[in-house]
Amino acid sequence: MLDQPTADYIEQQLKAALPIVHLDVINESHLHGTPTDDSHFKLVIVSEAFAGQRLLQRHRTINKLLSEALAGPVHALALHTYSPEEWQNLHDVPESPACRGGSQGTSGER
């Protein structure tokens, strides 16, 4: 279990491991029927570390850094990862997908 708010943990882990140019840690739990829960997050991360990396490599890096949160309170994590060049040319960050109800008790799993 994390010893601090989930959003703070996520921010600290990412900033400690990556050269961050821009970071948004957005708690979207309230959009998924879990208003008091820290279970659904959207991350917008811009880092020079992502330059030349494929999307899968970027996501694996983030998942490894946040493995404790993903094993605990975090049920869903929407990742939007960009190099500084990609970020400069971006106009809109995609919306997170709709929840399928896993944290709402419909699947019995988390």
Rosetta silent file (secondary structure, phi, psi, omega in degrees, C-alpha in Angstrom):
SEQUENCE: MLDQPTADYIEQQLKAALPIVHLDVINESHLHGTPTDDSHFKLVIVSEAFAGQRLLQRHRTINKLLSEALAGPVHALALHTYSPEEWQNLHDVPESPACRGGSQGTSGER
SCORE:     score description
SCORE:     0.000 S_00000001
   1 L     0.000  141.832  179.672    0.000    0.000    0.000 S_00000001
   2 L   -74.215  145.871 -178.878    1.222    3.482   -0.785 S_00000001
   3 L   -99.648   21.070  179.402    2.045    5.729    2.163 S_00000001
   4 L  -156.073  168.351  177.059    0.878    8.918    0.399 S_00000001
   5 L   -55.966  142.039 -174.950   -1.864   10.072   -1.976 S_00000001
   6 H   -57.523  -43.985 -179.628   -1.660    8.132   -5.233 S_00000001
   7 H   -61.146  -39.880  178.202   -1.262   11.223   -7.450 S_00000001
   8 H   -65.040  -42.629  178.329    1.663   12.425   -5.324 S_00000001
   9 H   -59.792  -47.644 -179.678    3.289    9.000   -5.505 S_00000001
  10 H   -58.745  -48.856 -179.269    2.917    8.905   -9.290 S_00000001
  11 H   -60.279  -46.244 -179.371    4.384   12.383   -9.697 S_00000001
  12 H   -62.810  -43.696 -179.328    7.346   11.674   -7.409 S_00000001
  13 H   -62.074  -44.406 -177.470    8.197    8.368   -9.090 S_00000001
  14 H   -69.210  -44.275 -178.971    8.140    9.865  -12.574 S_00000001
  15 H   -67.242  -29.380  179.073   10.068   13.026  -11.689 S_00000001
  16 H   -74.304  -25.790 -172.630   12.739   11.016   -9.877 S_00000001
  17 H  -107.205  -21.237 -173.707   13.360    8.720  -12.839 S_00000001
  18 L  -127.015  147.305  171.998   12.765   10.800  -15.977 S_00000001
  19 L   -77.472   95.293 -173.367   13.833   14.223  -17.251 S_00000001
  20 E   -84.838  128.879  174.034   10.308   15.680  -17.295 S_00000001
  21 E   -95.189  -38.490  179.625    9.478   18.648  -19.522 S_00000001
  22 E  -150.740  139.780  178.940    5.731   18.534  -18.783 S_00000001
  23 E  -146.443  126.704  170.492    3.633   16.320  -16.513 S_00000001
  24 E  -120.864  123.777  174.058   -0.089   16.183  -15.825 S_00000001
  25 E  -112.200  106.220 -172.433   -1.345   13.627  -13.313 S_00000001
  26 E  -112.548  118.374  177.420   -5.126   13.713  -13.645 S_00000001
  27 E   -81.653  112.027 -179.382   -7.340   11.728  -11.296 S_00000001
  28 L  -105.331   16.191 -177.581  -10.289   10.598  -13.413 S_00000001
  29 H   -56.576  -38.013 -178.982  -11.832    8.308  -10.803 S_00000001
  30 H   -63.375  -20.405  178.503  -14.906   10.528  -10.528 S_00000001
  31 H   -83.097   -6.572 -173.247  -15.643    9.835  -14.214 S_00000001
  32 H  -124.138   25.468  176.152  -15.808    6.108  -13.554 S_00000001
  33 L    77.186   15.019 -179.924  -18.196    5.790  -10.646 S_00000001
  34 L  -130.924   66.467 -172.486  -15.464    5.939   -7.998 S_00000001
  35 L   -63.709  -26.713 -179.216  -15.481    9.561   -6.764 S_00000001
  36 L  -104.027    7.480 -175.839  -13.594    8.903   -3.522 S_00000001
  37 L  -104.203  148.098  173.032  -11.194    6.367   -4.952 S_00000001
  38 L  -104.243   69.373 -172.724   -7.743    6.942   -6.450 S_00000001
  39 L  -118.985  -19.214 -177.278   -8.090    4.220   -9.066 S_00000001
  40 E  -124.531  120.493 -179.029   -8.281    5.871  -12.513 S_00000001
  41 E  -131.430  150.449  173.091   -5.573    8.220  -13.745 S_00000001
  42 E  -119.361  126.861  179.346   -4.614    9.940  -16.954 S_00000001
  43 E  -115.785  130.657  171.266   -0.964   10.873  -17.377 S_00000001
  44 E  -114.225  112.948 -173.872    0.380   13.328  -19.913 S_00000001
  45 E  -125.699  125.848  175.123    4.156   13.011  -19.851 S_00000001
  46 E  -117.091  121.752 -177.918    6.662   14.884  -21.984 S_00000001
  47 E  -148.295  142.273  174.585   10.248   13.743  -21.605 S_00000001
  48 H   -62.082  -24.964  179.033   13.421   13.802  -23.644 S_00000001
  49 H   -61.363  -22.345 -178.283   13.776   10.150  -22.597 S_00000001
  50 H   -86.077  -10.102  179.983   10.978    9.301  -25.049 S_00000001
  51 L   -60.825  125.983  179.063   12.775   10.696  -28.108 S_00000001
  52 L    81.135   -1.216  178.714   13.374    7.827  -30.522 S_00000001
  53 L   -95.614  146.510  173.083   11.358    5.349  -28.445 S_00000001
  54 L   -78.065  161.477 -178.038    8.339    3.467  -29.658 S_00000001
  55 H   -55.417  -43.616 -178.865    5.066    3.756  -27.771 S_00000001
  56 H   -61.302  -41.036  178.022    5.429    0.281  -26.256 S_00000001
  57 H   -62.770  -42.400  179.582    8.864    1.125  -24.844 S_00000001
  58 H   -61.766  -46.375 -178.346    7.500    4.314  -23.290 S_00000001
  59 H   -66.899  -37.711  177.315    4.567    2.519  -21.699 S_00000001
  60 H   -63.008  -40.635  177.896    6.773   -0.263  -20.348 S_00000001
  61 H   -59.804  -48.784 -179.210    9.011    2.347  -18.733 S_00000001
  62 H   -64.485  -45.553 -179.630    6.054    4.048  -17.041 S_00000001
  63 H   -60.248  -38.298  178.361    4.467    0.753  -15.964 S_00000001
  64 H   -67.096  -43.977 -179.753    7.756   -0.360  -14.384 S_00000001
  65 H   -64.363  -30.903 -176.389    8.170    2.943  -12.530 S_00000001
  66 L  -107.402   21.810 -174.454    4.597    2.764  -11.228 S_00000001
  67 H   -57.957  -36.064 -179.815    4.444   -0.982  -10.553 S_00000001
  68 H   -66.088  -43.012  178.655    3.619   -0.526   -6.855 S_00000001
  69 H   -67.674  -38.047 -179.736    0.636    1.721   -7.623 S_00000001
  70 H   -69.890  -26.195  176.929   -0.523   -0.591  -10.416 S_00000001
  71 H   -83.382  -11.042 -176.869   -0.399   -3.552   -8.018 S_00000001
  72 L  -118.965 -106.414 -169.458   -2.436   -1.605   -5.482 S_00000001
  73 L   -75.543  -22.436 -173.186   -4.839    1.276   -5.828 S_00000001
  74 L   -86.774  120.411 -179.995   -4.553    2.044   -9.555 S_00000001
  75 L   -96.207  -36.149 -176.786   -7.053    0.144  -11.703 S_00000001
  76 E  -139.320  137.311 -178.297   -6.713    2.149  -14.930 S_00000001
  77 E  -137.950  108.346  176.674   -3.897    4.276  -16.283 S_00000001
  78 E   -89.396  120.405 -176.462   -4.268    6.210  -19.534 S_00000001
  79 E  -108.293  128.033  175.075   -0.789    7.074  -20.795 S_00000001
  80 E  -126.110   99.804 -172.488   -0.064    9.901  -23.201 S_00000001
  81 E  -113.113  133.533 -174.984    3.700    9.991  -23.670 S_00000001
  82 E  -140.830  148.682  166.756    5.531   12.451  -25.897 S_00000001
  83 L   -80.116  162.902  177.643    8.994   13.636  -26.749 S_00000001
  84 H   -57.017  -37.321  178.622    9.428   17.424  -26.555 S_00000001
  85 H   -65.394  -44.451  177.975    9.283   17.641  -30.356 S_00000001
  86 H   -62.510  -41.149 -178.974    6.040   15.640  -30.510 S_00000001
  87 H   -63.103  -40.143 -179.698    4.565   17.775  -27.728 S_00000001
  88 H   -63.137  -31.790 -178.010    5.416   20.973  -29.573 S_00000001
  89 H   -94.059   -0.824 -176.634    3.491   19.742  -32.628 S_00000001
  90 L   -83.773  142.224  178.863    0.514   18.378  -30.666 S_00000001
  91 L  -107.229  -36.193 -179.136   -2.819   20.152  -30.705 S_00000001
  92 L  -143.871  140.645  172.170   -4.978   17.986  -28.422 S_00000001
  93 L   -86.168  132.143 -179.036   -4.370   15.217  -25.906 S_00000001
  94 L   -60.254  150.681  175.033   -6.767   12.313  -26.586 S_00000001
  95 L   -71.007  152.561  175.773   -9.646   11.674  -24.207 S_00000001
  96 L   -74.314  149.091  178.863   -9.398    8.666  -21.923 S_00000001
  97 L   -69.432  158.633  177.545  -11.502    5.650  -22.918 S_00000001
  98 L   -66.241  146.389  179.267  -14.761    4.916  -21.130 S_00000001
  99 L   -72.122  142.194  177.491  -14.530    2.667  -18.100 S_00000001
 100 L   -95.301    5.693  172.857  -15.693   -0.911  -18.555 S_00000001
 101 L    93.460    4.758 -177.407  -16.761   -1.156  -14.918 S_00000001
 102 H   -58.116  -38.641 -178.935  -13.953   -3.242  -13.412 S_00000001
 103 H   -88.058   -2.265 -179.546  -13.558   -0.997  -10.382 S_00000001
 104 H   -94.850    8.750  175.880  -17.307   -0.599   -9.988 S_00000001
 105 L    87.685    5.288 -178.050  -17.733   -4.150   -8.802 S_00000001
 106 L   -81.300  -23.825 -178.634  -19.145   -5.555  -12.054 S_00000001
 107 L  -103.572  -14.738 -178.920  -16.262   -7.878  -12.769 S_00000001
 108 L    81.441   -5.174  179.781  -15.339   -8.906   -9.259 S_00000001
 109 L  -122.604  162.329  175.709  -11.701   -8.075   -9.980 S_00000001
 110 L  -124.666    0.000    0.000   -9.578   -5.021   -9.694 S_00000001
